[in-house]
Amino acid sequence: MVKIRLSRFGSAHNPHYRIVVADARRPRDGGYIENLGHYDPRKTSDTHIKIDAERAAHWIAQGAQPTATAKRLLKSQGVKF
């Protein structure tokens, strides 16, 4: 099963996340199929969230299942389910 989920990067106490399309069997920070964008939960910049909505909609149409957090972020950027 293919999932749209968050992959953590950044240093200790400074989390940043990539929004990625990955096989559900892969580890959280392991390899992924495609990078859809990024998310900074600390909101340290004006662009704390950036998602390629067109590619996200494409993957959802192909059957990718977003996790709860990814779904919330995708909705905030106007991606339809």
N, CA, C and O atoms as a CHARMM CRD file, in Angstrom:
* protein
*
  324
    1    1 MET  N      0.83200  -1.17600   0.00000 PROA 1      0.00000
    2    1 MET  CA     0.00000   0.00000   0.00000 PROA 1      0.00000
    3    1 MET  C      0.88600   1.25200   0.00000 PROA 1      0.00000
    4    1 MET  O      1.90200   1.30200   0.69200 PROA 1      0.00000
    5    2 VAL  N      0.49900   2.23000  -0.76100 PROA 2      0.00000
    6    2 VAL  CA     1.23200   3.48900  -0.84800 PROA 2      0.00000
    7    2 VAL  C      0.55600   4.50400   0.06700 PROA 2      0.00000
    8    2 VAL  O     -0.66800   4.63500   0.07400 PROA 2      0.00000
    9    3 LYS  N      1.37000   5.22000   0.83600 PROA 3      0.00000
   10    3 LYS  CA     0.85300   6.21600   1.77300 PROA 3      0.00000
   11    3 LYS  C      1.48600   7.57100   1.52200 PROA 3      0.00000
   12    3 LYS  O      2.61900   7.67100   1.05100 PROA 3      0.00000
   13    4 ILE  N      0.73000   8.61200   1.84600 PROA 4      0.00000
   14    4 ILE  CA     1.26700   9.97100   1.89300 PROA 4      0.00000
   15    4 ILE  C      1.46500  10.25300   3.36700 PROA 4      0.00000
   16    4 ILE  O      0.50800  10.23500   4.14100 PROA 4      0.00000
   17    5 ARG  N      2.69800  10.51300   3.75700 PROA 5      0.00000
   18    5 ARG  CA     2.99500  10.68000   5.17500 PROA 5      0.00000
   19    5 ARG  C      4.15100  11.65800   5.37500 PROA 5      0.00000
   20    5 ARG  O      4.72700  12.16700   4.41400 PROA 5      0.00000
   21    6 LEU  N      4.47800  11.90900   6.64300 PROA 6      0.00000
   22    6 LEU  CA     5.55300  12.82500   6.98900 PROA 6      0.00000
   23    6 LEU  C      6.82900  12.04000   7.25000 PROA 6      0.00000
   24    6 LEU  O      6.80100  10.96300   7.84500 PROA 6      0.00000
   25    7 SER  N      7.93100  12.58900   6.80400 PROA 7      0.00000
   26    7 SER  CA     9.24800  12.02400   7.05500 PROA 7      0.00000
   27    7 SER  C     10.05700  13.10100   7.76800 PROA 7      0.00000
   28    7 SER  O     10.20000  14.20900   7.25100 PROA 7      0.00000
   29    8 ARG  N     10.58700  12.78900   8.94700 PROA 8      0.00000
   30    8 ARG  CA    11.25100  13.79600   9.77100 PROA 8      0.00000
   31    8 ARG  C     12.68800  14.02200   9.32600 PROA 8      0.00000
   32    8 ARG  O     13.41500  13.08000   9.01100 PROA 8      0.00000
   33    9 PHE  N     13.07800  15.28000   9.30700 PROA 9      0.00000
   34    9 PHE  CA    14.47400  15.66000   9.15400 PROA 9      0.00000
   35    9 PHE  C     14.68200  16.92800   9.95700 PROA 9      0.00000
   36    9 PHE  O     13.72400  17.44800  10.53000 PROA 9      0.00000
   37   10 GLY  N     15.87100  17.43200  10.01700 PROA 10     0.00000
   38   10 GLY  CA    16.17500  18.57300  10.87100 PROA 10     0.00000
   39   10 GLY  C     16.95700  18.09400  12.08600 PROA 10     0.00000
   40   10 GLY  O     17.07900  16.89300  12.32300 PROA 10     0.00000
   41   11 SER  N     17.47800  19.03300  12.84300 PROA 11     0.00000
   42   11 SER  CA    18.31100  18.68100  13.99100 PROA 11     0.00000
   43   11 SER  C     17.46000  18.42900  15.23600 PROA 11     0.00000
   44   11 SER  O     16.23800  18.57500  15.20800 PROA 11     0.00000
   45   12 ALA  N     18.12000  18.05300  16.31400 PROA 12     0.00000
   46   12 ALA  CA    17.42400  17.80700  17.57900 PROA 12     0.00000
   47   12 ALA  C     16.73600  19.09300  18.04300 PROA 12     0.00000
   48   12 ALA  O     17.31800  20.17500  17.97100 PROA 12     0.00000
   49   13 HSD  N     15.52400  18.97000  18.50800 PROA 13     0.00000
   50   13 HSD  CA    14.71100  20.08600  18.99600 PROA 13     0.00000
   51   13 HSD  C     14.38300  21.10900  17.90900 PROA 13     0.00000
   52   13 HSD  O     13.96100  22.22200  18.22300 PROA 13     0.00000
   53   14 ASN  N     14.56600  20.75800  16.66000 PROA 14     0.00000
   54   14 ASN  CA    14.24000  21.62900  15.53200 PROA 14     0.00000
   55   14 ASN  C     13.64200  20.77000  14.41000 PROA 14     0.00000
   56   14 ASN  O     14.26700  20.58800  13.36400 PROA 14     0.00000
   57   15 PRO  N     12.44300  20.24800  14.62900 PROA 15     0.00000
   58   15 PRO  CA    11.88300  19.32400  13.64100 PROA 15     0.00000
   59   15 PRO  C     11.42700  20.03000  12.36400 PROA 15     0.00000
   60   15 PRO  O     10.88800  21.13600  12.40800 PROA 15     0.00000
   61   16 HSD  N     11.64700  19.38300  11.25200 PROA 16     0.00000
   62   16 HSD  CA    11.10600  19.75100   9.95400 PROA 16     0.00000
   63   16 HSD  C     10.65100  18.43200   9.33200 PROA 16     0.00000
   64   16 HSD  O     11.22000  17.37800   9.61600 PROA 16     0.00000
   65   17 TYR  N      9.64500  18.49200   8.50000 PROA 17     0.00000
   66   17 TYR  CA     9.10600  17.28300   7.90100 PROA 17     0.00000
   67   17 TYR  C      8.98500  17.44200   6.40600 PROA 17     0.00000
   68   17 TYR  O      8.63300  18.51100   5.90800 PROA 17     0.00000
   69   18 ARG  N      9.27700  16.37400   5.69400 PROA 18     0.00000
   70   18 ARG  CA     8.97400  16.28700   4.27100 PROA 18     0.00000
   71   18 ARG  C      7.64000  15.55200   4.16000 PROA 18     0.00000
   72   18 ARG  O      7.37700  14.60900   4.90600 PROA 18     0.00000
   73   19 ILE  N      6.82000  15.98200   3.24300 PROA 19     0.00000
   74   19 ILE  CA     5.57600  15.28500   2.94600 PROA 19     0.00000
   75   19 ILE  C      5.88900  14.41800   1.73700 PROA 19     0.00000
   76   19 ILE  O      6.15000  14.92000   0.64400 PROA 19     0.00000
   77   20 VAL  N      5.85900  13.10300   1.95200 PROA 20     0.00000
   78   20 VAL  CA     6.33800  12.18000   0.92900 PROA 20     0.00000
   79   20 VAL  C      5.29500  11.11200   0.60400 PROA 20     0.00000
   80   20 VAL  O      4.38300  10.84100   1.38500 PROA 20     0.00000
   81   21 VAL  N      5.46300  10.52400  -0.56200 PROA 21     0.00000
   82   21 VAL  CA     4.71100   9.34000  -0.96900 PROA 21     0.00000
   83   21 VAL  C      5.66200   8.16800  -0.78100 PROA 21     0.00000
   84   21 VAL  O      6.74400   8.13900  -1.36600 PROA 21     0.00000
   85   22 ALA  N      5.25400   7.19400   0.04200 PROA 22     0.00000
   86   22 ALA  CA     6.14700   6.07100   0.34000 PROA 22     0.00000
   87   22 ALA  C      5.34500   4.78700   0.49100 PROA 22     0.00000
   88   22 ALA  O      4.15100   4.80300   0.79300 PROA 22     0.00000
   89   23 ASP  N      6.02900   3.69000   0.27500 PROA 23     0.00000
   90   23 ASP  CA     5.45100   2.37800   0.54600 PROA 23     0.00000
   91   23 ASP  C      5.26600   2.25500   2.05900 PROA 23     0.00000
   92   23 ASP  O      6.16200   2.62400   2.81900 PROA 23     0.00000
   93   24 ALA  N      4.13500   1.75000   2.49700 PROA 24     0.00000
   94   24 ALA  CA     3.81400   1.65800   3.92200 PROA 24     0.00000
   95   24 ALA  C      4.79200   0.76300   4.67300 PROA 24     0.00000
   96   24 ALA  O      4.93900   0.89600   5.88800 PROA 24     0.00000
   97   25 ARG  N      5.45600  -0.14000   3.97600 PROA 25     0.00000
   98   25 ARG  CA     6.39200  -1.06300   4.64500 PROA 25     0.00000
   99   25 ARG  C      7.76200  -0.45000   4.89600 PROA 25     0.00000
  100   25 ARG  O      8.57200  -1.03200   5.61700 PROA 25     0.00000
  101   26 ARG  N      8.03400   0.70600   4.31800 PROA 26     0.00000
  102   26 ARG  CA     9.33500   1.36000   4.50500 PROA 26     0.00000
  103   26 ARG  C      9.38000   2.06900   5.84900 PROA 26     0.00000
  104   26 ARG  O      8.33600   2.47000   6.36300 PROA 26     0.00000
  105   27 PRO  N     10.57600   2.23600   6.43700 PROA 27     0.00000
  106   27 PRO  CA    10.68600   2.98400   7.69300 PROA 27     0.00000
  107   27 PRO  C     10.30400   4.45600   7.50600 PROA 27     0.00000
  108   27 PRO  O     10.30900   4.97200   6.38800 PROA 27     0.00000
  109   28 ARG  N      9.97800   5.11500   8.60400 PROA 28     0.00000
  110   28 ARG  CA     9.51400   6.50600   8.55300 PROA 28     0.00000
  111   28 ARG  C     10.45600   7.40900   7.76400 PROA 28     0.00000
  112   28 ARG  O     10.00900   8.17900   6.91400 PROA 28     0.00000
  113   29 ASP  N     11.74800   7.32100   8.03700 PROA 29     0.00000
  114   29 ASP  CA    12.71600   8.17700   7.37400 PROA 29     0.00000
  115   29 ASP  C     13.46900   7.45900   6.26500 PROA 29     0.00000
  116   29 ASP  O     14.51900   7.92400   5.82000 PROA 29     0.00000
  117   30 GLY  N     12.93800   6.33300   5.82100 PROA 30     0.00000
  118   30 GLY  CA    13.59400   5.56900   4.76700 PROA 30     0.00000
  119   30 GLY  C     13.31100   6.15700   3.40000 PROA 30     0.00000
  120   30 GLY  O     12.87500   7.30100   3.27900 PROA 30     0.00000
  121   31 GLY  N     13.56200   5.36800   2.38300 PROA 31     0.00000
  122   31 GLY  CA    13.36100   5.82500   1.01400 PROA 31     0.00000
  123   31 GLY  C     11.90300   6.10200   0.71200 PROA 31     0.00000
  124   31 GLY  O     11.01000   5.52400   1.33300 PROA 31     0.00000
  125   32 TYR  N     11.66700   6.97300  -0.22800 PROA 32     0.00000
  126   32 TYR  CA    10.30800   7.31800  -0.61100 PROA 32     0.00000
  127   32 TYR  C     10.21200   7.39100  -2.12200 PROA 32     0.00000
  128   32 TYR  O     11.22400   7.42900  -2.82100 PROA 32     0.00000
  129   33 ILE  N      8.99400   7.40900  -2.61400 PROA 33     0.00000
  130   33 ILE  CA     8.74700   7.43400  -4.05200 PROA 33     0.00000
  131   33 ILE  C      8.86000   8.85500  -4.59300 PROA 33     0.00000
  132   33 ILE  O      9.51900   9.10000  -5.60300 PROA 33     0.00000
  133   34 GLU  N      8.20300   9.78900  -3.89900 PROA 34     0.00000
  134   34 GLU  CA     8.20800  11.17600  -4.36500 PROA 34     0.00000
  135   34 GLU  C      8.06000  12.12600  -3.18300 PROA 34     0.00000
  136   34 GLU  O      7.34300  11.83800  -2.22500 PROA 34     0.00000
  137   35 ASN  N      8.73700  13.24700  -3.26300 PROA 35     0.00000
  138   35 ASN  CA     8.64100  14.30200  -2.25600 PROA 35     0.00000
  139   35 ASN  C      7.59200  15.30500  -2.73800 PROA 35     0.00000
  140   35 ASN  O      7.72900  15.87600  -3.82000 PROA 35     0.00000
  141   36 LEU  N      6.53500  15.52000  -1.92900 PROA 36     0.00000
  142   36 LEU  CA     5.45700  16.42800  -2.32400 PROA 36     0.00000
  143   36 LEU  C      5.61300  17.83000  -1.75200 PROA 36     0.00000
  144   36 LEU  O      4.99200  18.77100  -2.24600 PROA 36     0.00000
  145   37 GLY  N      6.43300  17.98100  -0.72000 PROA 37     0.00000
  146   37 GLY  CA     6.58800  19.30100  -0.12500 PROA 37     0.00000
  147   37 GLY  C      7.24800  19.21200   1.23500 PROA 37     0.00000
  148   37 GLY  O      7.89000  18.21300   1.55900 PROA 37     0.00000
  149   38 HSD  N      7.08800  20.26200   2.03300 PROA 38     0.00000
  150   38 HSD  CA     7.69100  20.28100   3.35900 PROA 38     0.00000
  151   38 HSD  C      6.77800  21.00100   4.34600 PROA 38     0.00000
  152   38 HSD  O      5.86800  21.73000   3.95100 PROA 38     0.00000
  153   39 TYR  N      7.03300  20.78600   5.63700 PROA 39     0.00000
  154   39 TYR  CA     6.23600  21.36100   6.71200 PROA 39     0.00000
  155   39 TYR  C      7.14000  21.67200   7.89200 PROA 39     0.00000
  156   39 TYR  O      7.91300  20.82300   8.33500 PROA 39     0.00000
  157   40 ASP  N      7.03800  22.90900   8.40200 PROA 40     0.00000
  158   40 ASP  CA     7.78800  23.34700   9.57300 PROA 40     0.00000
  159   40 ASP  C      6.77600  23.61700  10.68800 PROA 40     0.00000
  160   40 ASP  O      6.11400  24.65400  10.66700 PROA 40     0.00000
  161   41 PRO  N      6.64000  22.70900  11.66200 PROA 41     0.00000
  162   41 PRO  CA     5.63200  22.89700  12.71100 PROA 41     0.00000
  163   41 PRO  C      5.91100  24.08500  13.62000 PROA 41     0.00000
  164   41 PRO  O      5.00400  24.56000  14.30400 PROA 41     0.00000
  165   42 ARG  N      7.14600  24.57200  13.64100 PROA 42     0.00000
  166   42 ARG  CA     7.47800  25.72100  14.49300 PROA 42     0.00000
  167   42 ARG  C      7.16700  27.04700  13.81800 PROA 42     0.00000
  168   42 ARG  O      7.24100  28.09900  14.45300 PROA 42     0.00000
  169   43 LYS  N      6.82200  27.00500  12.54500 PROA 43     0.00000
  170   43 LYS  CA     6.45200  28.19100  11.77200 PROA 43     0.00000
  171   43 LYS  C      7.52000  29.28400  11.84800 PROA 43     0.00000
  172   43 LYS  O      7.21700  30.44100  12.13800 PROA 43     0.00000
  173   44 THR  N      8.76500  28.90600  11.58600 PROA 44     0.00000
  174   44 THR  CA     9.87800  29.84700  11.66600 PROA 44     0.00000
  175   44 THR  C     10.02900  30.71400  10.41500 PROA 44     0.00000
  176   44 THR  O     10.84500  31.63500  10.40600 PROA 44     0.00000
  177   45 SER  N      9.26300  30.43900   9.36500 PROA 45     0.00000
  178   45 SER  CA     9.32600  31.24900   8.14600 PROA 45     0.00000
  179   45 SER  C      7.92100  31.46700   7.60800 PROA 45     0.00000
  180   45 SER  O      6.96000  30.86300   8.08500 PROA 45     0.00000
  181   46 ASP  N      7.81300  32.33500   6.61200 PROA 46     0.00000
  182   46 ASP  CA     6.50300  32.61000   6.01800 PROA 46     0.00000
  183   46 ASP  C      5.95600  31.39500   5.27700 PROA 46     0.00000
  184   46 ASP  O      4.74300  31.18800   5.21800 PROA 46     0.00000
  185   47 THR  N      6.84500  30.60300   4.72000 PROA 47     0.00000
  186   47 THR  CA     6.41700  29.41000   3.98500 PROA 47     0.00000
  187   47 THR  C      6.63200  28.17600   4.85700 PROA 47     0.00000
  188   47 THR  O      7.41200  27.28900   4.50700 PROA 47     0.00000
  189   48 HSD  N      5.94100  28.12400   5.98800 PROA 48     0.00000
  190   48 HSD  CA     6.13000  26.98800   6.89100 PROA 48     0.00000
  191   48 HSD  C      5.50300  25.70800   6.35600 PROA 48     0.00000
  192   48 HSD  O      5.80500  24.61600   6.83700 PROA 48     0.00000
  193   49 ILE  N      4.62900  25.84000   5.35900 PROA 49     0.00000
  194   49 ILE  CA     4.08300  24.65300   4.70000 PROA 49     0.00000
  195   49 ILE  C      4.03200  24.91400   3.20000 PROA 49     0.00000
  196   49 ILE  O      3.56300  25.95700   2.74500 PROA 49     0.00000
  197   50 LYS  N      4.52800  23.94100   2.45100 PROA 50     0.00000
  198   50 LYS  CA     4.51400  24.03700   0.99600 PROA 50     0.00000
  199   50 LYS  C      4.25300  22.64700   0.44800 PROA 50     0.00000
  200   50 LYS  O      5.00000  21.70900   0.72600 PROA 50     0.00000
  201   51 ILE  N      3.18700  22.52000  -0.33200 PROA 51     0.00000
  202   51 ILE  CA     2.80400  21.22200  -0.89200 PROA 51     0.00000
  203   51 ILE  C      2.48300  21.40400  -2.36900 PROA 51     0.00000
  204   51 ILE  O      1.83500  22.37700  -2.75500 PROA 51     0.00000
  205   52 ASP  N      2.93700  20.47000  -3.18700 PROA 52     0.00000
  206   52 ASP  CA     2.57200  20.43500  -4.60100 PROA 52     0.00000
  207   52 ASP  C      1.19400  19.77400  -4.68200 PROA 52     0.00000
  208   52 ASP  O      1.08400  18.55000  -4.75100 PROA 52     0.00000
  209   53 ALA  N      0.14700  20.60300  -4.67200 PROA 53     0.00000
  210   53 ALA  CA    -1.22700  20.10200  -4.61100 PROA 53     0.00000
  211   53 ALA  C     -1.59300  19.25200  -5.83100 PROA 53     0.00000
  212   53 ALA  O     -2.34400  18.28300  -5.71200 PROA 53     0.00000
  213   54 GLU  N     -1.07300  19.60700  -6.98200 PROA 54     0.00000
  214   54 GLU  CA    -1.37200  18.85100  -8.20600 PROA 54     0.00000
  215   54 GLU  C     -0.85100  17.42000  -8.11300 PROA 54     0.00000
  216   54 GLU  O     -1.56200  16.47300  -8.44900 PROA 54     0.00000
  217   55 ARG  N      0.38900  17.26600  -7.65700 PROA 55     0.00000
  218   55 ARG  CA     0.96600  15.92100  -7.51500 PROA 55     0.00000
  219   55 ARG  C      0.28600  15.14600  -6.38600 PROA 55     0.00000
  220   55 ARG  O      0.10800  13.93300  -6.49400 PROA 55     0.00000
  221   56 ALA  N     -0.09200  15.82500  -5.31500 PROA 56     0.00000
  222   56 ALA  CA    -0.79000  15.15700  -4.21500 PROA 56     0.00000
  223   56 ALA  C     -2.13300  14.61900  -4.70500 PROA 56     0.00000
  224   56 ALA  O     -2.49800  13.48600  -4.39200 PROA 56     0.00000
  225   57 ALA  N     -2.86100  15.41700  -5.46400 PROA 57     0.00000
  226   57 ALA  CA    -4.14300  14.96700  -6.01400 PROA 57     0.00000
  227   57 ALA  C     -3.94100  13.78200  -6.96400 PROA 57     0.00000
  228   57 ALA  O     -4.75700  12.86100  -7.00000 PROA 57     0.00000
  229   58 HSD  N     -2.85000  13.81500  -7.72800 PROA 58     0.00000
  230   58 HSD  CA    -2.53000  12.70100  -8.62400 PROA 58     0.00000
  231   58 HSD  C     -2.34200  11.41000  -7.82800 PROA 58     0.00000
  232   58 HSD  O     -2.90000  10.37300  -8.18700 PROA 58     0.00000
  233   59 TRP  N     -1.55900  11.47000  -6.75100 PROA 59     0.00000
  234   59 TRP  CA    -1.29600  10.26800  -5.97100 PROA 59     0.00000
  235   59 TRP  C     -2.56000   9.77800  -5.25500 PROA 59     0.00000
  236   59 TRP  O     -2.75500   8.56900  -5.12400 PROA 59     0.00000
  237   60 ILE  N     -3.40100  10.67000  -4.80100 PROA 60     0.00000
  238   60 ILE  CA    -4.65100  10.26400  -4.15600 PROA 60     0.00000
  239   60 ILE  C     -5.54500   9.57300  -5.17900 PROA 60     0.00000
  240   60 ILE  O     -6.20400   8.58300  -4.86200 PROA 60     0.00000
  241   61 ALA  N     -5.57000  10.09300  -6.40700 PROA 61     0.00000
  242   61 ALA  CA    -6.34900   9.45500  -7.47300 PROA 61     0.00000
  243   61 ALA  C     -5.81400   8.06600  -7.80300 PROA 61     0.00000
  244   61 ALA  O     -6.57300   7.19500  -8.22800 PROA 61     0.00000
  245   62 GLN  N     -4.51100   7.85300  -7.61100 PROA 62     0.00000
  246   62 GLN  CA    -3.90500   6.54800  -7.86200 PROA 62     0.00000
  247   62 GLN  C     -4.11100   5.57900  -6.70200 PROA 62     0.00000
  248   62 GLN  O     -3.73400   4.41100  -6.80800 PROA 62     0.00000
  249   63 GLY  N     -4.70100   6.03800  -5.59400 PROA 63     0.00000
  250   63 GLY  CA    -5.00000   5.15100  -4.47200 PROA 63     0.00000
  251   63 GLY  C     -4.12600   5.33300  -3.25600 PROA 63     0.00000
  252   63 GLY  O     -4.22800   4.54200  -2.31900 PROA 63     0.00000
  253   64 ALA  N     -3.27000   6.34100  -3.22500 PROA 64     0.00000
  254   64 ALA  CA    -2.42700   6.58100  -2.04900 PROA 64     0.00000
  255   64 ALA  C     -3.29500   7.04300  -0.88500 PROA 64     0.00000
  256   64 ALA  O     -4.19100   7.86900  -1.05900 PROA 64     0.00000
  257   65 GLN  N     -3.02700   6.50700   0.29600 PROA 65     0.00000
  258   65 GLN  CA    -3.79200   6.83500   1.48900 PROA 65     0.00000
  259   65 GLN  C     -2.99500   7.79300   2.37100 PROA 65     0.00000
  260   65 GLN  O     -1.91300   7.43100   2.83300 PROA 65     0.00000
  261   66 PRO  N     -3.50100   9.01400   2.62000 PROA 66     0.00000
  262   66 PRO  CA    -2.77400   9.91800   3.50800 PROA 66     0.00000
  263   66 PRO  C     -2.97600   9.54400   4.96700 PROA 66     0.00000
  264   66 PRO  O     -4.04600   9.06700   5.34400 PROA 66     0.00000
  265   67 THR  N     -1.95800   9.75500   5.78900 PROA 67     0.00000
  266   67 THR  CA    -2.11200   9.56800   7.22700 PROA 67     0.00000
  267   67 THR  C     -2.95900  10.71800   7.76100 PROA 67     0.00000
  268   67 THR  O     -3.24700  11.66400   7.02800 PROA 67     0.00000
  269   68 ALA  N     -3.35800  10.64600   9.02500 PROA 68     0.00000
  270   68 ALA  CA    -4.22700  11.66500   9.60500 PROA 68     0.00000
  271   68 ALA  C     -3.58800  13.05200   9.54800 PROA 68     0.00000
  272   68 ALA  O     -4.24000  14.02200   9.16100 PROA 68     0.00000
  273   69 THR  N     -2.32400  13.14600   9.93000 PROA 69     0.00000
  274   69 THR  CA    -1.64200  14.44000   9.91500 PROA 69     0.00000
  275   69 THR  C     -1.44700  14.93800   8.49300 PROA 69     0.00000
  276   69 THR  O     -1.65100  16.12000   8.21600 PROA 69     0.00000
  277   70 ALA  N     -1.05900  14.05800   7.60000 PROA 70     0.00000
  278   70 ALA  CA    -0.87100  14.45800   6.19900 PROA 70     0.00000
  279   70 ALA  C     -2.20000  14.92100   5.60400 PROA 70     0.00000
  280   70 ALA  O     -2.23100  15.88000   4.83300 PROA 70     0.00000
  281   71 LYS  N     -3.28100  14.25700   5.95000 PROA 71     0.00000
  282   71 LYS  CA    -4.60000  14.63400   5.44600 PROA 71     0.00000
  283   71 LYS  C     -4.97600  16.03700   5.91900 PROA 71     0.00000
  284   71 LYS  O     -5.51400  16.82900   5.14500 PROA 71     0.00000
  285   72 ARG  N     -4.69700  16.34500   7.17400 PROA 72     0.00000
  286   72 ARG  CA    -4.98200  17.67700   7.72300 PROA 72     0.00000
  287   72 ARG  C     -4.17800  18.74800   6.97800 PROA 72     0.00000
  288   72 ARG  O     -4.71100  19.80600   6.64400 PROA 72     0.00000
  289   73 LEU  N     -2.90300  18.47300   6.72100 PROA 73     0.00000
  290   73 LEU  CA    -2.06400  19.43000   6.00800 PROA 73     0.00000
  291   73 LEU  C     -2.49800  19.59800   4.55500 PROA 73     0.00000
  292   73 LEU  O     -2.50000  20.71200   4.03100 PROA 73     0.00000
  293   74 LEU  N     -2.86200  18.50500   3.91000 PROA 74     0.00000
  294   74 LEU  CA    -3.31300  18.56700   2.52700 PROA 74     0.00000
  295   74 LEU  C     -4.61100  19.37000   2.41700 PROA 74     0.00000
  296   74 LEU  O     -4.76600  20.17400   1.49800 PROA 74     0.00000
  297   75 LYS  N     -5.53600  19.15600   3.34400 PROA 75     0.00000
  298   75 LYS  CA    -6.78100  19.91600   3.34900 PROA 75     0.00000
  299   75 LYS  C     -6.52200  21.40500   3.52000 PROA 75     0.00000
  300   75 LYS  O     -7.19300  22.22900   2.89900 PROA 75     0.00000
  301   76 SER  N     -5.55100  21.75500   4.36000 PROA 76     0.00000
  302   76 SER  CA    -5.24300  23.16900   4.59900 PROA 76     0.00000
  303   76 SER  C     -4.70700  23.83900   3.33500 PROA 76     0.00000
  304   76 SER  O     -4.78900  25.06000   3.19600 PROA 76     0.00000
  305   77 GLN  N     -4.16400  23.05100   2.42400 PROA 77     0.00000
  306   77 GLN  CA    -3.63900  23.57700   1.15600 PROA 77     0.00000
  307   77 GLN  C     -4.62200  23.42200   0.00000 PROA 77     0.00000
  308   77 GLN  O     -4.28300  23.73700  -1.14100 PROA 77     0.00000
  309   78 GLY  N     -5.83100  22.94300   0.27800 PROA 78     0.00000
  310   78 GLY  CA    -6.87500  22.88400  -0.73600 PROA 78     0.00000
  311   78 GLY  C     -6.90100  21.63900  -1.59400 PROA 78     0.00000
  312   78 GLY  O     -7.50000  21.65100  -2.66900 PROA 78     0.00000
  313   79 VAL  N     -6.27000  20.56200  -1.15200 PROA 79     0.00000
  314   79 VAL  CA    -6.29000  19.31900  -1.92500 PROA 79     0.00000
  315   79 VAL  C     -7.61400  18.61500  -1.65800 PROA 79     0.00000
  316   79 VAL  O     -8.01000  18.44800  -0.50500 PROA 79     0.00000
  317   80 LYS  N     -8.29400  18.20500  -2.71300 PROA 80     0.00000
  318   80 LYS  CA    -9.58900  17.52100  -2.61500 PROA 80     0.00000
  319   80 LYS  C     -9.39000  16.02100  -2.46800 PROA 80     0.00000
  320   80 LYS  O     -8.45300  15.45500  -3.03100 PROA 80     0.00000
  321   81 PHE  N    -10.27300  15.37900  -1.70900 PROA 81     0.00000
  322   81 PHE  CA   -10.21000  13.92800  -1.50400 PROA 81     0.00000
  323   81 PHE  C    -11.33700  13.23200  -2.18400 PROA 81     0.00000
  324   81 PHE  O    -11.43800  12.00800  -2.11500 PROA 81     0.00000
